[in-house]
Structure formats: structure tokens, C-alpha cells
């Protein structure tokens, strides 16, 4: 890949040395350079690889120089964009190298990598509000069950409206960012609802999802950030597997809260 980039750069450099010397009749010569010598324009023809001349009165030097300046400015802009992209890729590569290899959810706190611990999820039946199980996979119970987290707030607080997360996965399943709501009664937070059909035992999750961008950095590593600013509140990254019978209803949750970034005085 790098060898190809070098070849492209060399080809671009060679092309940058060539430009059009326009004549007033609208035609042009592809040249490497030119000079005005008294009443003539002397130029090096790229096509014939030799020096040639035309009368100065036939050359359109104004159009020639306008096009050359515009081209130089465009090449300068493209070079700046390429430099910025390369710097960005180097920074991403540096960050990837710092993410632990163990599966989990991570973020950068200043220059330090920190982990968001996986939350202990509890499934509570909607009728009797009875705790069924704390571990995953979530038990298959016909009807509706609320997926709850203990406490009023997540232990991890992220400052700012657009937090960036790095998710190292160890199993292939959908994941999404969701808004976590407080329980209507008692202490705790609701991540979502597990709906199980009584006849088929098919399990489906219901969440209040948040739109995110996701960039796959490696086969098992994703960079995640919200597509819109997040208001302060409770959130969770949820990885889940819907399906049938005993393999259905699996869910993993990493919870955090978003707080306003400190203002500088």
C-alpha cells in the first residue's frame, strides 16, 4: 500500500511540472516551462521533448498563468487534506494500540484509557415485579419483563455531549446505545423490555435507542460515538441476541451517565 502511494506521489509530482501554454486561437501546447524572450515565447514541449518558440503576440499568457495559479492552489489544498488525514490515521492507530485486548467498553479520560464495567442486569416480571435472574442470558418467561439496573446513577460519568467509546467484542451480536430511564417506583433504572411470545418462545428486546456512528477499527474493535449531542442523563451500551428457545434473550450491558462538560473560567 505504501509503495503504491509513493508511486502515485511521484506520478503526481511529474504531472505537476506540466501545464498548458495557451494560444489566443484557443489551442495549447503541453509544456514543462516557458520564458519570454523579446517578442517570442520559448517553451519546452513535453510532447516532443525539445525547446520550441511561438510569437509573443500569439500566446495567451494571462489564461496560462490563471490556470497555473488555480492548479497550484488546488494542489496545495489537496496536500493539506492528505496531511490532515494522515495525522488523523496516525492518531487513531496510536489509540488502537492502547485499547486493552480484553473484551469490554473503554474510553479516554484525558490521556488515560479507562474501562466501563459491565453492569449486573436484573429481569423483573411485569405482573408481580418479581426478580427472576441477575445473570445472562435473560430467562425466557412468557410475556413482558423489565430489564433493570440497580441504583439511581451509573458509576461511570462521561463529560461532554459527544462521548467516544471503544468497544472490544468477544461475540458477534448486534449492539446499540440506549437511553436508560428511572423506574417509576423504587430505586433503579430500566434499560429496556424483554417481550417473549408464549407460544413460540421467541424473545424480542425493546429499547429507546440513540443514533450512533460506528467505525470498525479491527475485526473485534469498534469506535462508537453519538450522531447528535446527548443531553445529560443515563445511558448504556447494549449487546444482545434475540431468537428462539434457550439461546434467545442474551444481553450484556455497560452503563454510564453523561454530565455537562466543566466550563473554564
C-alpha positions in Angstrom: 0.0 0.0 0.0 2.8 2.4 0.9 4.7 1.5 -2.3 1.6 2.4 -4.3 1.2 5.7 -2.5 4.9 6.5 -3.3 4.3 5.7 -7.0 1.2 7.9 -7.1 3.0 10.8 -5.4 5.9 10.5 -7.9 3.4 10.5 -10.8 1.6 13.5 -9.3 4.9 15.4 -9.0 5.8 14.6 -12.6 2.4 15.8 -13.7 2.6 18.9 -11.6 5.6 20.0 -13.7 3.5 20.0 -16.8 0.9 22.7 -17.8 -0.8 24.2 -20.8 0.7 27.1 -22.6 -2.4 28.6 -24.3 -2.5 30.4 -27.6 -5.0 33.1 -28.4 -6.8 30.9 -31.0 -7.8 28.5 -28.2 -5.2 25.8 -28.8 -2.4 24.9 -26.4 0.9 23.2 -26.0 1.6 20.9 -23.0 4.9 22.4 -21.7 7.2 21.9 -18.7 8.3 25.6 -18.6 8.4 28.7 -20.8 10.2 32.1 -20.9 9.5 35.3 -22.8 12.5 36.3 -24.9 11.9 39.7 -26.5 9.0 39.2 -29.0 8.8 35.4 -28.7 7.8 32.8 -26.1 10.3 30.0 -25.8 8.9 26.8 -24.2 9.9 23.2 -23.6 7.4 20.9 -25.4 6.6 17.8 -23.3 5.2 16.1 -26.4 8.3 16.5 -28.5 10.9 16.8 -25.7 12.6 19.8 -27.2 12.6 23.6 -27.0 10.3 25.5 -29.4 9.1 29.1 -29.9 6.0 31.0 -30.9 5.5 34.7 -31.5 4.6 36.5 -28.2 1.5 38.1 -29.9 0.0 34.6 -30.4 0.5 33.4 -26.8 -2.3 33.8 -24.2 -0.1 34.2 -21.1 -2.9 35.6 -19.0 -5.0 32.5 -19.3 -1.9 30.3 -19.0 -0.9 31.9 -15.6 -4.5 32.0 -14.3 -4.9 28.2 -14.8 -1.4 27.5 -13.3 -2.2 29.5 -10.2 -5.6 27.8 -9.8 -4.0 24.4 -10.2 -1.3 25.3 -7.6 -3.9 26.4 -5.1 -5.9 23.2 -5.6 -2.8 21.0 -5.2 -2.0 22.9 -2.0 -5.4 22.2 -0.6 -5.3 18.5 -1.6 -1.8 18.3 0.1 -3.2 19.9 3.3 -6.2 17.4 3.3 -3.8 14.5 2.8 -1.6 15.7 5.6 -4.6 16.0 7.9 -5.9 12.6 7.0 -2.5 11.0 7.6 -2.3 12.7 11.0 -5.8 11.5 11.9 -4.9 7.9 10.9 -1.7 8.0 13.0 -3.7 9.2 16.0 -6.3 6.5 15.5 -3.6 3.9 15.2 -2.0 5.2 18.4 -5.3 5.0 20.2 -6.0 1.5 18.9 -2.7 0.3 20.2 -3.6 1.5 23.7 -7.0 -0.2 23.9 -6.7 -3.4 26.1 -7.1 -6.7 24.3 -9.7 -8.0 26.8 -13.3 -7.6 25.7 -15.1 -4.6 27.2 -16.1 -1.0 26.8 -13.4 1.7 27.1 -13.0 5.5 26.8 -10.2 8.0 27.0 -10.1 10.2 30.1 -7.5 12.8 29.1 -4.6 10.7 28.1 -5.6 7.6 30.2 -7.6 4.6 28.9 -10.4 3.7 31.4 -12.9 0.9 31.4 -16.6 1.0 31.8 -17.5 -2.1 33.9 -20.3 -4.4 32.7 -23.5 -3.9 34.7 -25.4 -6.5 36.7 -28.7 -6.7 34.9 -31.9 -7.9 36.5 -35.0 -9.2 34.8 -38.3 -8.3 36.6 -41.7 -9.8 35.5 -44.2 -7.1 34.8 -47.1 -8.7 36.7 -45.7 -9.4 40.1 -42.5 -7.4 39.7 -40.5 -10.4 40.9 -36.8 -10.6 40.3 -36.1 -13.6 38.1 -32.4 -13.6 37.4 -29.4 -11.4 37.7 -27.1 -13.1 35.2 -27.2 -13.5 31.5 -28.7 -15.0 29.4 -32.0 -13.4 30.5 -34.5 -16.2 31.3 -37.3 -16.9 28.8 -40.6 -16.0 30.5 -43.7 -15.7 28.6 -45.0 -12.1 28.5 -43.2 -8.9 29.4 -40.1 -8.4 31.7 -38.4 -5.2 32.6 -34.6 -5.2 32.4 -33.4 -3.2 35.4 -30.1 -1.9 36.8 -29.5 -1.1 40.5 -29.0 2.4 41.8 -30.1 5.8 40.6 -27.0 6.5 38.6 -24.2 4.6 36.8 -20.8 4.6 38.4 -19.1 6.0 35.4 -19.6 9.6 34.4 -18.6 10.9 31.0 -18.3 14.7 30.5 -19.4 16.2 27.2 -22.2 15.8 24.7 -20.4 13.5 22.2 -18.5 10.8 24.2 -16.3 8.5 22.2 -16.4 4.8 23.2 -14.2 1.9 22.1 -16.0 -1.5 22.2 -13.9 -4.7 22.1 -16.3 -7.5 21.4 -15.9 -11.3 22.1 -19.1 -12.5 20.4 -20.9 -11.4 17.2 -24.2 -9.9 18.1 -26.0 -6.6 17.5 -25.1 -3.7 19.8 -26.7 -0.3 20.2 -26.7 2.7 22.5 -29.8 3.2 24.6 -31.3 5.8 26.9 -31.8 4.4 30.4 -34.9 5.6 32.3 -35.6 5.7 36.0 -38.0 3.3 37.5 -41.5 4.6 38.1 -41.4 3.2 41.6 -38.5 2.5 43.9 -34.8 2.9 43.2 -33.3 1.6 40.0 -33.1 2.2 36.3 -34.8 0.5 33.3 -32.7 -0.4 30.3 -35.4 -1.9 28.2 -38.2 -4.5 28.0 -37.9 -8.2 27.1 -41.0 -9.5 25.2 -41.5 -13.2 24.9 -44.2 -14.8 22.9 -45.9 -17.6 24.9 -46.4 -20.0 22.0 -43.2 -19.7 20.0 -40.9 -18.6 23.0 -39.4 -16.1 20.6 -37.7 -13.3 22.6 -37.5 -9.6 21.5 -36.0 -6.6 23.2 -37.4 -3.1 23.2 -35.1 -0.1 23.8 -35.1 3.6 23.5 -32.2 3.7 21.1 -29.8 6.5 20.4 -28.4 7.1 16.9 -24.7 6.4 16.7 -21.8 6.3 14.3 -19.7 3.2 14.4 -16.3 2.7 12.9 -14.8 -0.8 12.8 -11.1 -0.4 13.6 -10.3 -4.1 13.8 -12.3 -7.3 13.5 -13.2 -7.2 17.2 -12.9 -3.4 17.9 -15.3 -0.6 17.2 -15.2 3.1 17.8 -18.6 4.5 18.7 -20.0 8.0 19.1 -23.4 9.6 19.1 -24.6 11.2 15.8 -26.2 14.1 17.8 -25.2 15.7 21.1 -26.5 13.8 24.1 -28.4 15.6 26.9 -27.2 14.8 30.4 -28.7 11.5 31.7 -28.3 7.8 32.0 -27.2 5.7 29.0 -26.0 2.2 28.3 -24.3 0.3 25.5 -26.3 -2.9 25.0 -25.2 -6.0 23.1 -28.0 -8.6 22.7 -29.1 -11.7 20.9 -32.8 -12.2 20.0 -34.1 -15.6 19.0 -35.8 -18.8 19.9 -35.8 -21.2 22.8 -32.9 -21.5 25.3 -30.4 -19.5 23.2 -32.5 -16.4 23.0 -32.7 -13.4 25.3 -28.9 -13.0 25.8 -27.9 -9.4 26.7 -24.9 -7.6 28.0 -25.0 -4.1 29.3 -22.4 -1.4 30.1 -24.0 1.6 31.8 -22.7 5.2 32.1 -24.0 8.7 32.6 -23.4 11.8 30.6 -22.8 15.0 32.5 -22.1 18.5 31.3 -18.5 19.3 30.5 -16.9 21.7 33.0 -16.8 25.3 31.9 -13.5 27.2 32.0 -13.4 30.4 33.9 
